Amino acid sequence: LGNADAHYKLAAMYYLGRGVEKDKGKEILHLEEAAIDGHPKARYFLGNEEWENGNYERAVKHWIIAATQGEDKSIKILMLAFKDG
């Protein structure tokens, strides 16, 4: 997960504005790269991003993938999403 971790950390830097200017586009780009490389937390946060943008089916797909990779937060959020309909 070397590349995945690096992309995830870059996404966090762009999200927080640590050492770089905050940049949502670059944050998402690095989350996507990390997720493609198998980073479960990146996949979870992409799901959150999709949910906030009203892309509920895409969000659920990200969370399911993250859950199968062992991301516990994804399991919990899936339970809430399906409970609320």
PDB file with SEQRES, HELIX, SHEET and CRYST1 records, atoms N, CA, C and O in Angstrom:
SEQRES   1 A   85  LEU GLY ASN ALA ASP ALA HIS TYR LYS LEU ALA ALA MET          
SEQRES   2 A   85  TYR TYR LEU GLY ARG GLY VAL GLU LYS ASP LYS GLY LYS          
SEQRES   3 A   85  GLU ILE LEU HIS LEU GLU GLU ALA ALA ILE ASP GLY HIS          
SEQRES   4 A   85  PRO LYS ALA ARG TYR PHE LEU GLY ASN GLU GLU TRP GLU          
SEQRES   5 A   85  ASN GLY ASN TYR GLU ARG ALA VAL LYS HIS TRP ILE ILE          
SEQRES   6 A   85  ALA ALA THR GLN GLY GLU ASP LYS SER ILE LYS ILE LEU          
SEQRES   7 A   85  MET LEU ALA PHE LYS ASP GLY                                  
HELIX    1 AA1 GLY A    2  LEU A   16  1                                  15    
HELIX    2 AA2 LYS A   24  ILE A   36  1                                  13    
HELIX    3 AA3 PRO A   40  GLU A   52  1                                  13    
HELIX    4 AA4 TYR A   56  THR A   68  1                                  13    
HELIX    5 AA5 ASP A   72  LYS A   83  1                                  12    
CRYST1    1.000    1.000    1.000  90.00  90.00  90.00 P 1           1          
ATOM      1  N   LEU A   1       0.810  -1.211   0.000  1.00  0.00           N  
ATOM      2  CA  LEU A   1       0.000   0.000   0.000  1.00  0.00           C  
ATOM      3  C   LEU A   1       0.845   1.262   0.000  1.00  0.00           C  
ATOM      4  O   LEU A   1       0.354   2.328   0.374  1.00  0.00           O  
ATOM      5  N   GLY A   2       2.090   1.169  -0.406  1.00  0.00           N  
ATOM      6  CA  GLY A   2       2.967   2.340  -0.388  1.00  0.00           C  
ATOM      7  C   GLY A   2       2.411   3.533  -1.143  1.00  0.00           C  
ATOM      8  O   GLY A   2       2.301   4.627  -0.590  1.00  0.00           O  
ATOM      9  N   ASN A   3       2.059   3.325  -2.411  1.00  0.00           N  
ATOM     10  CA  ASN A   3       1.480   4.413  -3.194  1.00  0.00           C  
ATOM     11  C   ASN A   3       0.133   4.839  -2.637  1.00  0.00           C  
ATOM     12  O   ASN A   3      -0.177   6.030  -2.601  1.00  0.00           O  
ATOM     13  N   ALA A   4      -0.663   3.883  -2.205  1.00  0.00           N  
ATOM     14  CA  ALA A   4      -1.986   4.195  -1.665  1.00  0.00           C  
ATOM     15  C   ALA A   4      -1.861   5.077  -0.432  1.00  0.00           C  
ATOM     16  O   ALA A   4      -2.588   6.060  -0.289  1.00  0.00           O  
ATOM     17  N   ASP A   5      -0.945   4.728   0.452  1.00  0.00           N  
ATOM     18  CA  ASP A   5      -0.740   5.542   1.661  1.00  0.00           C  
ATOM     19  C   ASP A   5      -0.255   6.945   1.313  1.00  0.00           C  
ATOM     20  O   ASP A   5      -0.685   7.926   1.920  1.00  0.00           O  
ATOM     21  N   ALA A   6       0.637   7.033   0.341  1.00  0.00           N  
ATOM     22  CA  ALA A   6       1.153   8.345  -0.066  1.00  0.00           C  
ATOM     23  C   ALA A   6       0.023   9.214  -0.620  1.00  0.00           C  
ATOM     24  O   ALA A   6      -0.090  10.390  -0.273  1.00  0.00           O  
ATOM     25  N   HIS A   7      -0.810   8.630  -1.481  1.00  0.00           N  
ATOM     26  CA  HIS A   7      -1.935   9.385  -2.038  1.00  0.00           C  
ATOM     27  C   HIS A   7      -2.930   9.783  -0.952  1.00  0.00           C  
ATOM     28  O   HIS A   7      -3.470  10.889  -0.970  1.00  0.00           O  
ATOM     29  N   TYR A   8      -3.167   8.875  -0.006  1.00  0.00           N  
ATOM     30  CA  TYR A   8      -4.090   9.174   1.085  1.00  0.00           C  
ATOM     31  C   TYR A   8      -3.567  10.346   1.925  1.00  0.00           C  
ATOM     32  O   TYR A   8      -4.327  11.238   2.303  1.00  0.00           O  
ATOM     33  N   LYS A   9      -2.276  10.332   2.207  1.00  0.00           N  
ATOM     34  CA  LYS A   9      -1.678  11.417   2.995  1.00  0.00           C  
ATOM     35  C   LYS A   9      -1.708  12.739   2.232  1.00  0.00           C  
ATOM     36  O   LYS A   9      -1.928  13.794   2.827  1.00  0.00           O  
ATOM     37  N   LEU A  10      -1.490  12.686   0.923  1.00  0.00           N  
ATOM     38  CA  LEU A  10      -1.599  13.900   0.111  1.00  0.00           C  
ATOM     39  C   LEU A  10      -3.030  14.429   0.129  1.00  0.00           C  
ATOM     40  O   LEU A  10      -3.247  15.637   0.226  1.00  0.00           O  
ATOM     41  N   ALA A  11      -4.000  13.532   0.036  1.00  0.00           N  
ATOM     42  CA  ALA A  11      -5.407  13.956   0.104  1.00  0.00           C  
ATOM     43  C   ALA A  11      -5.678  14.668   1.416  1.00  0.00           C  
ATOM     44  O   ALA A  11      -6.348  15.700   1.440  1.00  0.00           O  
ATOM     45  N   ALA A  12      -5.159  14.119   2.511  1.00  0.00           N  
ATOM     46  CA  ALA A  12      -5.352  14.736   3.828  1.00  0.00           C  
ATOM     47  C   ALA A  12      -4.697  16.117   3.881  1.00  0.00           C  
ATOM     48  O   ALA A  12      -5.254  17.048   4.462  1.00  0.00           O  
ATOM     49  N   MET A  13      -3.533  16.247   3.284  1.00  0.00           N  
ATOM     50  CA  MET A  13      -2.855  17.550   3.267  1.00  0.00           C  
ATOM     51  C   MET A  13      -3.706  18.587   2.535  1.00  0.00           C  
ATOM     52  O   MET A  13      -3.862  19.715   3.003  1.00  0.00           O  
ATOM     53  N   TYR A  14      -4.257  18.195   1.380  1.00  0.00           N  
ATOM     54  CA  TYR A  14      -5.089  19.131   0.623  1.00  0.00           C  
ATOM     55  C   TYR A  14      -6.407  19.415   1.331  1.00  0.00           C  
ATOM     56  O   TYR A  14      -6.954  20.510   1.201  1.00  0.00           O  
ATOM     57  N   TYR A  15      -6.916  18.449   2.070  1.00  0.00           N  
ATOM     58  CA  TYR A  15      -8.147  18.660   2.833  1.00  0.00           C  
ATOM     59  C   TYR A  15      -7.916  19.652   3.980  1.00  0.00           C  
ATOM     60  O   TYR A  15      -8.719  20.556   4.211  1.00  0.00           O  
ATOM     61  N   LEU A  16      -6.806  19.459   4.686  1.00  0.00           N  
ATOM     62  CA  LEU A  16      -6.504  20.277   5.862  1.00  0.00           C  
ATOM     63  C   LEU A  16      -5.774  21.579   5.533  1.00  0.00           C  
ATOM     64  O   LEU A  16      -5.788  22.525   6.320  1.00  0.00           O  
ATOM     65  N   GLY A  17      -5.140  21.617   4.366  1.00  0.00           N  
ATOM     66  CA  GLY A  17      -4.331  22.786   4.028  1.00  0.00           C  
ATOM     67  C   GLY A  17      -3.013  22.798   4.773  1.00  0.00           C  
ATOM     68  O   GLY A  17      -2.496  23.860   5.120  1.00  0.00           O  
ATOM     69  N   ARG A  18      -2.470  21.617   5.019  1.00  0.00           N  
ATOM     70  CA  ARG A  18      -1.185  21.512   5.731  1.00  0.00           C  
ATOM     71  C   ARG A  18      -0.043  21.432   4.728  1.00  0.00           C  
ATOM     72  O   ARG A  18       0.128  20.432   4.031  1.00  0.00           O  
ATOM     73  N   GLY A  19       0.727  22.500   4.670  1.00  0.00           N  
ATOM     74  CA  GLY A  19       1.864  22.545   3.767  1.00  0.00           C  
ATOM     75  C   GLY A  19       1.480  22.893   2.335  1.00  0.00           C  
ATOM     76  O   GLY A  19       2.345  23.135   1.494  1.00  0.00           O  
ATOM     77  N   VAL A  20       0.193  22.915   2.067  1.00  0.00           N  
ATOM     78  CA  VAL A  20      -0.338  23.263   0.741  1.00  0.00           C  
ATOM     79  C   VAL A  20      -1.625  24.046   0.952  1.00  0.00           C  
ATOM     80  O   VAL A  20      -2.196  24.034   2.043  1.00  0.00           O  
ATOM     81  N   GLU A  21      -2.077  24.725  -0.094  1.00  0.00           N  
ATOM     82  CA  GLU A  21      -3.376  25.383  -0.002  1.00  0.00           C  
ATOM     83  C   GLU A  21      -4.467  24.324  -0.070  1.00  0.00           C  
ATOM     84  O   GLU A  21      -4.329  23.322  -0.772  1.00  0.00           O  
ATOM     85  N   LYS A  22      -5.559  24.553   0.666  1.00  0.00           N  
ATOM     86  CA  LYS A  22      -6.690  23.630   0.571  1.00  0.00           C  
ATOM     87  C   LYS A  22      -7.144  23.580  -0.884  1.00  0.00           C  
ATOM     88  O   LYS A  22      -7.251  24.604  -1.559  1.00  0.00           O  
ATOM     89  N   ASP A  23      -7.407  22.364  -1.344  1.00  0.00           N  
ATOM     90  CA  ASP A  23      -7.811  22.193  -2.741  1.00  0.00           C  
ATOM     91  C   ASP A  23      -8.672  20.936  -2.838  1.00  0.00           C  
ATOM     92  O   ASP A  23      -8.157  19.818  -2.815  1.00  0.00           O  
ATOM     93  N   LYS A  24      -9.981  21.128  -2.945  1.00  0.00           N  
ATOM     94  CA  LYS A  24     -10.922  20.011  -2.983  1.00  0.00           C  
ATOM     95  C   LYS A  24     -10.660  19.099  -4.175  1.00  0.00           C  
ATOM     96  O   LYS A  24     -10.733  17.877  -4.048  1.00  0.00           O  
ATOM     97  N   GLY A  25     -10.359  19.675  -5.320  1.00  0.00           N  
ATOM     98  CA  GLY A  25     -10.097  18.876  -6.510  1.00  0.00           C  
ATOM     99  C   GLY A  25      -8.904  17.952  -6.346  1.00  0.00           C  
ATOM    100  O   GLY A  25      -8.972  16.776  -6.702  1.00  0.00           O  
ATOM    101  N   LYS A  26      -7.815  18.478  -5.811  1.00  0.00           N  
ATOM    102  CA  LYS A  26      -6.622  17.652  -5.597  1.00  0.00           C  
ATOM    103  C   LYS A  26      -6.851  16.638  -4.472  1.00  0.00           C  
ATOM    104  O   LYS A  26      -6.326  15.525  -4.508  1.00  0.00           O  
ATOM    105  N   GLU A  27      -7.638  17.039  -3.478  1.00  0.00           N  
ATOM    106  CA  GLU A  27      -7.980  16.090  -2.407  1.00  0.00           C  
ATOM    107  C   GLU A  27      -8.688  14.877  -2.999  1.00  0.00           C  
ATOM    108  O   GLU A  27      -8.319  13.737  -2.716  1.00  0.00           O  
ATOM    109  N   ILE A  28      -9.709  15.126  -3.823  1.00  0.00           N  
ATOM    110  CA  ILE A  28     -10.484  14.034  -4.424  1.00  0.00           C  
ATOM    111  C   ILE A  28      -9.615  13.207  -5.359  1.00  0.00           C  
ATOM    112  O   ILE A  28      -9.702  11.979  -5.363  1.00  0.00           O  
ATOM    113  N   LEU A  29      -8.780  13.867  -6.150  1.00  0.00           N  
ATOM    114  CA  LEU A  29      -7.883  13.151  -7.056  1.00  0.00           C  
ATOM    115  C   LEU A  29      -7.023  12.144  -6.294  1.00  0.00           C  
ATOM    116  O   LEU A  29      -6.894  10.993  -6.710  1.00  0.00           O  
ATOM    117  N   HIS A  30      -6.443  12.576  -5.190  1.00  0.00           N  
ATOM    118  CA  HIS A  30      -5.565  11.682  -4.423  1.00  0.00           C  
ATOM    119  C   HIS A  30      -6.358  10.624  -3.666  1.00  0.00           C  
ATOM    120  O   HIS A  30      -5.865   9.512  -3.473  1.00  0.00           O  
ATOM    121  N   LEU A  31      -7.578  10.946  -3.233  1.00  0.00           N  
ATOM    122  CA  LEU A  31      -8.432   9.916  -2.630  1.00  0.00           C  
ATOM    123  C   LEU A  31      -8.751   8.839  -3.664  1.00  0.00           C  
ATOM    124  O   LEU A  31      -8.716   7.647  -3.356  1.00  0.00           O  
ATOM    125  N   GLU A  32      -9.062   9.258  -4.889  1.00  0.00           N  
ATOM    126  CA  GLU A  32      -9.373   8.294  -5.947  1.00  0.00           C  
ATOM    127  C   GLU A  32      -8.176   7.397  -6.249  1.00  0.00           C  
ATOM    128  O   GLU A  32      -8.319   6.184  -6.399  1.00  0.00           O  
ATOM    129  N   GLU A  33      -7.004   8.003  -6.334  1.00  0.00           N  
ATOM    130  CA  GLU A  33      -5.789   7.210  -6.594  1.00  0.00           C  
ATOM    131  C   GLU A  33      -5.532   6.216  -5.463  1.00  0.00           C  
ATOM    132  O   GLU A  33      -5.192   5.058  -5.707  1.00  0.00           O  
ATOM    133  N   ALA A  34      -5.695   6.677  -4.231  1.00  0.00           N  
ATOM    134  CA  ALA A  34      -5.491   5.793  -3.082  1.00  0.00           C  
ATOM    135  C   ALA A  34      -6.514   4.664  -3.082  1.00  0.00           C  
ATOM    136  O   ALA A  34      -6.173   3.513  -2.809  1.00  0.00           O  
ATOM    137  N   ALA A  35      -7.763   4.990  -3.387  1.00  0.00           N  
ATOM    138  CA  ALA A  35      -8.825   3.984  -3.412  1.00  0.00           C  
ATOM    139  C   ALA A  35      -8.557   2.937  -4.489  1.00  0.00           C  
ATOM    140  O   ALA A  35      -8.727   1.740  -4.254  1.00  0.00           O  
ATOM    141  N   ILE A  36      -8.137   3.388  -5.669  1.00  0.00           N  
ATOM    142  CA  ILE A  36      -7.815   2.462  -6.758  1.00  0.00           C  
ATOM    143  C   ILE A  36      -6.702   1.507  -6.335  1.00  0.00           C  
ATOM    144  O   ILE A  36      -6.694   0.336  -6.713  1.00  0.00           O  
ATOM    145  N   ASP A  37      -5.767   2.024  -5.548  1.00  0.00           N  
ATOM    146  CA  ASP A  37      -4.646   1.206  -5.070  1.00  0.00           C  
ATOM    147  C   ASP A  37      -5.006   0.374  -3.835  1.00  0.00           C  
ATOM    148  O   ASP A  37      -4.143  -0.305  -3.279  1.00  0.00           O  
ATOM    149  N   GLY A  38      -6.277   0.420  -3.399  1.00  0.00           N  
ATOM    150  CA  GLY A  38      -6.732  -0.460  -2.325  1.00  0.00           C  
ATOM    151  C   GLY A  38      -6.766   0.130  -0.935  1.00  0.00           C  
ATOM    152  O   GLY A  38      -6.772  -0.621   0.040  1.00  0.00           O  
ATOM    153  N   HIS A  39      -6.787   1.443  -0.803  1.00  0.00           N  
ATOM    154  CA  HIS A  39      -6.806   2.079   0.515  1.00  0.00           C  
ATOM    155  C   HIS A  39      -8.250   2.195   1.010  1.00  0.00           C  
ATOM    156  O   HIS A  39      -9.021   2.982   0.461  1.00  0.00           O  
ATOM    157  N   PRO A  40      -8.637   1.417   2.049  1.00  0.00           N  
ATOM    158  CA  PRO A  40     -10.031   1.395   2.495  1.00  0.00           C  
ATOM    159  C   PRO A  40     -10.542   2.728   3.045  1.00  0.00           C  
ATOM    160  O   PRO A  40     -11.697   3.084   2.809  1.00  0.00           O  
ATOM    161  N   LYS A  41      -9.719   3.460   3.762  1.00  0.00           N  
ATOM    162  CA  LYS A  41     -10.185   4.747   4.301  1.00  0.00           C  
ATOM    163  C   LYS A  41     -10.429   5.755   3.190  1.00  0.00           C  
ATOM    164  O   LYS A  41     -11.367   6.549   3.264  1.00  0.00           O  
ATOM    165  N   ALA A  42      -9.595   5.730   2.168  1.00  0.00           N  
ATOM    166  CA  ALA A  42      -9.807   6.614   1.022  1.00  0.00           C  
ATOM    167  C   ALA A  42     -11.143   6.285   0.370  1.00  0.00           C  
ATOM    168  O   ALA A  42     -11.895   7.185  -0.003  1.00  0.00           O  
ATOM    169  N   ARG A  43     -11.437   5.002   0.235  1.00  0.00           N  
ATOM    170  CA  ARG A  43     -12.696   4.565  -0.361  1.00  0.00           C  
ATOM    171  C   ARG A  43     -13.872   5.025   0.491  1.00  0.00           C  
ATOM    172  O   ARG A  43     -14.893   5.467  -0.035  1.00  0.00           O  
ATOM    173  N   TYR A  44     -13.722   4.919   1.816  1.00  0.00           N  
ATOM    174  CA  TYR A  44     -14.761   5.375   2.745  1.00  0.00           C  
ATOM    175  C   TYR A  44     -15.026   6.872   2.570  1.00  0.00           C  
ATOM    176  O   TYR A  44     -16.181   7.292   2.489  1.00  0.00           O  
ATOM    177  N   PHE A  45     -13.969   7.670   2.511  1.00  0.00           N  
ATOM    178  CA  PHE A  45     -14.144   9.116   2.379  1.00  0.00           C  
ATOM    179  C   PHE A  45     -14.705   9.494   1.006  1.00  0.00           C  
ATOM    180  O   PHE A  45     -15.438  10.476   0.891  1.00  0.00           O  
ATOM    181  N   LEU A  46     -14.374   8.733  -0.025  1.00  0.00           N  
ATOM    182  CA  LEU A  46     -15.002   8.974  -1.330  1.00  0.00           C  
ATOM    183  C   LEU A  46     -16.505   8.717  -1.243  1.00  0.00           C  
ATOM    184  O   LEU A  46     -17.303   9.440  -1.841  1.00  0.00           O  
ATOM    185  N   GLY A  47     -16.879   7.689  -0.500  1.00  0.00           N  
ATOM    186  CA  GLY A  47     -18.299   7.423  -0.289  1.00  0.00           C  
ATOM    187  C   GLY A  47     -18.977   8.591   0.402  1.00  0.00           C  
ATOM    188  O   GLY A  47     -20.078   8.989   0.022  1.00  0.00           O  
ATOM    189  N   ASN A  48     -18.332   9.132   1.402  1.00  0.00           N  
ATOM    190  CA  ASN A  48     -18.895  10.295   2.100  1.00  0.00           C  
ATOM    191  C   ASN A  48     -19.065  11.468   1.149  1.00  0.00           C  
ATOM    192  O   ASN A  48     -20.080  12.163   1.174  1.00  0.00           O  
ATOM    193  N   GLU A  49     -18.073  11.675   0.324  1.00  0.00           N  
ATOM    194  CA  GLU A  49     -18.103  12.780  -0.641  1.00  0.00           C  
ATOM    195  C   GLU A  49     -19.268  12.609  -1.611  1.00  0.00           C  
ATOM    196  O   GLU A  49     -19.999  13.559  -1.892  1.00  0.00           O  
ATOM    197  N   GLU A  50     -19.433  11.393  -2.117  1.00  0.00           N  
ATOM    198  CA  GLU A  50     -20.535  11.113  -3.048  1.00  0.00           C  
ATOM    199  C   GLU A  50     -21.888  11.319  -2.364  1.00  0.00           C  
ATOM    200  O   GLU A  50     -22.814  11.866  -2.964  1.00  0.00           O  
ATOM    201  N   TRP A  51     -21.998  10.886  -1.127  1.00  0.00           N  
ATOM    202  CA  TRP A  51     -23.252  11.043  -0.390  1.00  0.00           C  
ATOM    203  C   TRP A  51     -23.604  12.522  -0.238  1.00  0.00           C  
ATOM    204  O   TRP A  51     -24.744  12.930  -0.462  1.00  0.00           O  
ATOM    205  N   GLU A  52     -22.613  13.308   0.142  1.00  0.00           N  
ATOM    206  CA  GLU A  52     -22.835  14.749   0.319  1.00  0.00           C  
ATOM    207  C   GLU A  52     -23.255  15.424  -0.984  1.00  0.00           C  
ATOM    208  O   GLU A  52     -23.953  16.437  -0.966  1.00  0.00           O  
ATOM    209  N   ASN A  53     -22.828  14.859  -2.114  1.00  0.00           N  
ATOM    210  CA  ASN A  53     -23.172  15.411  -3.423  1.00  0.00           C  
ATOM    211  C   ASN A  53     -24.454  14.806  -3.998  1.00  0.00           C  
ATOM    212  O   ASN A  53     -24.818  15.082  -5.141  1.00  0.00           O  
ATOM    213  N   GLY A  54     -25.131  13.988  -3.207  1.00  0.00           N  
ATOM    214  CA  GLY A  54     -26.393  13.408  -3.647  1.00  0.00           C  
ATOM    215  C   GLY A  54     -26.263  12.180  -4.527  1.00  0.00           C  
ATOM    216  O   GLY A  54     -27.256  11.706  -5.079  1.00  0.00           O  
ATOM    217  N   ASN A  55     -25.060  11.661  -4.664  1.00  0.00           N  
ATOM    218  CA  ASN A  55     -24.820  10.454  -5.468  1.00  0.00           C  
ATOM    219  C   ASN A  55     -24.866   9.226  -4.557  1.00  0.00           C  
ATOM    220  O   ASN A  55     -23.839   8.613  -4.269  1.00  0.00           O  
ATOM    221  N   TYR A  56     -26.068   8.881  -4.114  1.00  0.00           N  
ATOM    222  CA  TYR A  56     -26.238   7.871  -3.080  1.00  0.00           C  
ATOM    223  C   TYR A  56     -25.809   6.475  -3.524  1.00  0.00           C  
ATOM    224  O   TYR A  56     -25.201   5.742  -2.744  1.00  0.00           O  
ATOM    225  N   GLU A  57     -26.115   6.102  -4.752  1.00  0.00           N  
ATOM    226  CA  GLU A  57     -25.714   4.776  -5.228  1.00  0.00           C  
ATOM    227  C   GLU A  57     -24.198   4.641  -5.295  1.00  0.00           C  
ATOM    228  O   GLU A  57     -23.638   3.614  -4.912  1.00  0.00           O  
ATOM    229  N   ARG A  58     -23.550   5.674  -5.780  1.00  0.00           N  
ATOM    230  CA  ARG A  58     -22.076   5.649  -5.836  1.00  0.00           C  
ATOM    231  C   ARG A  58     -21.485   5.601  -4.433  1.00  0.00           C  
ATOM    232  O   ARG A  58     -20.502   4.902  -4.190  1.00  0.00           O  
ATOM    233  N   ALA A  59     -22.090   6.350  -3.511  1.00  0.00           N  
ATOM    234  CA  ALA A  59     -21.612   6.347  -2.122  1.00  0.00           C  
ATOM    235  C   ALA A  59     -21.684   4.938  -1.554  1.00  0.00           C  
ATOM    236  O   ALA A  59     -20.726   4.448  -0.957  1.00  0.00           O  
ATOM    237  N   VAL A  60     -22.824   4.296  -1.745  1.00  0.00           N  
ATOM    238  CA  VAL A  60     -23.005   2.947  -1.210  1.00  0.00           C  
ATOM    239  C   VAL A  60     -21.994   1.984  -1.826  1.00  0.00           C  
ATOM    240  O   VAL A  60     -21.456   1.130  -1.123  1.00  0.00           O  
ATOM    241  N   LYS A  61     -21.727   2.105  -3.120  1.00  0.00           N  
ATOM    242  CA  LYS A  61     -20.732   1.245  -3.763  1.00  0.00           C  
ATOM    243  C   LYS A  61     -19.355   1.429  -3.133  1.00  0.00           C  
ATOM    244  O   LYS A  61     -18.654   0.453  -2.866  1.00  0.00           O  
ATOM    245  N   HIS A  62     -18.967   2.692  -2.894  1.00  0.00           N  
ATOM    246  CA  HIS A  62     -17.669   2.948  -2.242  1.00  0.00           C  
ATOM    247  C   HIS A  62     -17.644   2.328  -0.852  1.00  0.00           C  
ATOM    248  O   HIS A  62     -16.667   1.682  -0.474  1.00  0.00           O  
ATOM    249  N   TRP A  63     -18.723   2.524  -0.089  1.00  0.00           N  
ATOM    250  CA  TRP A  63     -18.748   1.998   1.277  1.00  0.00           C  
ATOM    251  C   TRP A  63     -18.726   0.478   1.308  1.00  0.00           C  
ATOM    252  O   TRP A  63     -18.104  -0.111   2.193  1.00  0.00           O  
ATOM    253  N   ILE A  64     -19.392  -0.164   0.360  1.00  0.00           N  
ATOM    254  CA  ILE A  64     -19.370  -1.627   0.317  1.00  0.00           C  
ATOM    255  C   ILE A  64     -17.955  -2.118   0.046  1.00  0.00           C  
ATOM    256  O   ILE A  64     -17.486  -3.057   0.690  1.00  0.00           O  
ATOM    257  N   ILE A  65     -17.281  -1.492  -0.898  1.00  0.00           N  
ATOM    258  CA  ILE A  65     -15.891  -1.887  -1.194  1.00  0.00           C  
ATOM    259  C   ILE A  65     -15.022  -1.670   0.041  1.00  0.00           C  
ATOM    260  O   ILE A  65     -14.234  -2.542   0.409  1.00  0.00           O  
ATOM    261  N   ALA A  66     -15.162  -0.512   0.678  1.00  0.00           N  
ATOM    262  CA  ALA A  66     -14.359  -0.220   1.875  1.00  0.00           C  
ATOM    263  C   ALA A  66     -14.662  -1.224   2.987  1.00  0.00           C  
ATOM    264  O   ALA A  66     -13.758  -1.659   3.700  1.00  0.00           O  
ATOM    265  N   ALA A  67     -15.927  -1.585   3.130  1.00  0.00           N  
ATOM    266  CA  ALA A  67     -16.308  -2.556   4.169  1.00  0.00           C  
ATOM    267  C   ALA A  67     -15.667  -3.917   3.899  1.00  0.00           C  
ATOM    268  O   ALA A  67     -15.205  -4.582   4.827  1.00  0.00           O  
ATOM    269  N   THR A  68     -15.638  -4.327   2.640  1.00  0.00           N  
ATOM    270  CA  THR A  68     -15.014  -5.622   2.319  1.00  0.00           C  
ATOM    271  C   THR A  68     -13.501  -5.578   2.532  1.00  0.00           C  
ATOM    272  O   THR A  68     -12.853  -6.615   2.673  1.00  0.00           O  
ATOM    273  N   GLN A  69     -12.948  -4.364   2.551  1.00  0.00           N  
ATOM    274  CA  GLN A  69     -11.513  -4.205   2.816  1.00  0.00           C  
ATOM    275  C   GLN A  69     -11.237  -4.023   4.307  1.00  0.00           C  
ATOM    276  O   GLN A  69     -10.088  -3.843   4.709  1.00  0.00           O  
ATOM    277  N   GLY A  70     -12.297  -4.071   5.132  1.00  0.00           N  
ATOM    278  CA  GLY A  70     -12.110  -4.018   6.575  1.00  0.00           C  
ATOM    279  C   GLY A  70     -12.321  -2.671   7.234  1.00  0.00           C  
ATOM    280  O   GLY A  70     -11.989  -2.509   8.409  1.00  0.00           O  
ATOM    281  N   GLU A  71     -12.863  -1.702   6.517  1.00  0.00           N  
ATOM    282  CA  GLU A  71     -13.100  -0.371   7.093  1.00  0.00           C  
ATOM    283  C   GLU A  71     -14.398  -0.387   7.894  1.00  0.00           C  
ATOM    284  O   GLU A  71     -15.488  -0.344   7.323  1.00  0.00           O  
ATOM    285  N   ASP A  72     -14.274  -0.448   9.225  1.00  0.00           N  
ATOM    286  CA  ASP A  72     -15.430  -0.563  10.117  1.00  0.00           C  
ATOM    287  C   ASP A  72     -16.404   0.607   9.999  1.00  0.00           C  
ATOM    288  O   ASP A  72     -17.613   0.414  10.129  1.00  0.00           O  
ATOM    289  N   LYS A  73     -15.900   1.807   9.759  1.00  0.00           N  
ATOM    290  CA  LYS A  73     -16.791   2.960   9.630  1.00  0.00           C  
ATOM    291  C   LYS A  73     -17.756   2.774   8.463  1.00  0.00           C  
ATOM    292  O   LYS A  73     -18.897   3.234   8.516  1.00  0.00           O  
ATOM    293  N   SER A  74     -17.302   2.108   7.424  1.00  0.00           N  
ATOM    294  CA  SER A  74     -18.164   1.864   6.269  1.00  0.00           C  
ATOM    295  C   SER A  74     -19.314   0.931   6.628  1.00  0.00           C  
ATOM    296  O   SER A  74     -20.442   1.120   6.174  1.00  0.00           O  
ATOM    297  N   ILE A  75     -19.022  -0.067   7.439  1.00  0.00           N  
ATOM    298  CA  ILE A  75     -20.079  -0.992   7.856  1.00  0.00           C  
ATOM    299  C   ILE A  75     -21.135  -0.236   8.642  1.00  0.00           C  
ATOM    300  O   ILE A  75     -22.332  -0.420   8.420  1.00  0.00           O  
ATOM    301  N   LYS A  76     -20.700   0.606   9.552  1.00  0.00           N  
ATOM    302  CA  LYS A  76     -21.642   1.371  10.372  1.00  0.00           C  
ATOM    303  C   LYS A  76     -22.466   2.334   9.536  1.00  0.00           C  
ATOM    304  O   LYS A  76     -23.673   2.458   9.745  1.00  0.00           O  
ATOM    305  N   ILE A  77     -21.837   3.013   8.598  1.00  0.00           N  
ATOM    306  CA  ILE A  77     -22.564   3.989   7.792  1.00  0.00           C  
ATOM    307  C   ILE A  77     -23.519   3.293   6.823  1.00  0.00           C  
ATOM    308  O   ILE A  77     -24.582   3.828   6.508  1.00  0.00           O  
ATOM    309  N   LEU A  78     -23.145   2.103   6.352  1.00  0.00           N  
ATOM    310  CA  LEU A  78     -24.062   1.330   5.498  1.00  0.00           C  
ATOM    311  C   LEU A  78     -25.306   0.925   6.281  1.00  0.00           C  
ATOM    312  O   LEU A  78     -26.424   0.983   5.769  1.00  0.00           O  
ATOM    313  N   MET A  79     -25.098   0.519   7.513  1.00  0.00           N  
ATOM    314  CA  MET A  79     -26.245   0.150   8.348  1.00  0.00           C  
ATOM    315  C   MET A  79     -27.189   1.349   8.514  1.00  0.00           C  
ATOM    316  O   MET A  79     -28.408   1.202   8.424  1.00  0.00           O  
ATOM    317  N   LEU A  80     -26.626   2.514   8.751  1.00  0.00           N  
ATOM    318  CA  LEU A  80     -27.448   3.714   8.888  1.00  0.00           C  
ATOM    319  C   LEU A  80     -28.141   4.085   7.583  1.00  0.00           C  
ATOM    320  O   LEU A  80     -29.315   4.453   7.583  1.00  0.00           O  
ATOM    321  N   ALA A  81     -27.422   3.989   6.478  1.00  0.00           N  
ATOM    322  CA  ALA A  81     -27.988   4.349   5.183  1.00  0.00           C  
ATOM    323  C   ALA A  81     -29.171   3.451   4.832  1.00  0.00           C  
ATOM    324  O   ALA A  81     -30.190   3.926   4.331  1.00  0.00           O  
ATOM    325  N   PHE A  82     -29.033   2.152   5.095  1.00  0.00           N  
ATOM    326  CA  PHE A  82     -30.114   1.230   4.760  1.00  0.00           C  
ATOM    327  C   PHE A  82     -31.246   1.301   5.778  1.00  0.00           C  
ATOM    328  O   PHE A  82     -32.403   1.061   5.434  1.00  0.00           O  
ATOM    329  N   LYS A  83     -30.927   1.623   7.011  1.00  0.00           N  
ATOM    330  CA  LYS A  83     -31.960   1.770   8.038  1.00  0.00           C  
ATOM    331  C   LYS A  83     -32.861   2.962   7.716  1.00  0.00           C  
ATOM    332  O   LYS A  83     -34.081   2.891   7.866  1.00  0.00           O  
ATOM    333  N   ASP A  84     -32.243   4.056   7.272  1.00  0.00           N  
ATOM    334  CA  ASP A  84     -32.983   5.273   6.966  1.00  0.00           C  
ATOM    335  C   ASP A  84     -33.635   5.228   5.585  1.00  0.00           C  
ATOM    336  O   ASP A  84     -34.418   6.112   5.236  1.00  0.00           O  
ATOM    337  N   GLY A  85     -33.316   4.214   4.811  1.00  0.00           N  
ATOM    338  CA  GLY A  85     -33.932   4.063   3.498  1.00  0.00           C  
ATOM    339  C   GLY A  85     -33.137   4.746   2.473  1.00  0.00           C  
ATOM    340  O   GLY A  85     -33.500   4.729   1.297  1.00  0.00           O  
TER     341      GLY A  85                                                      
END                                                                             
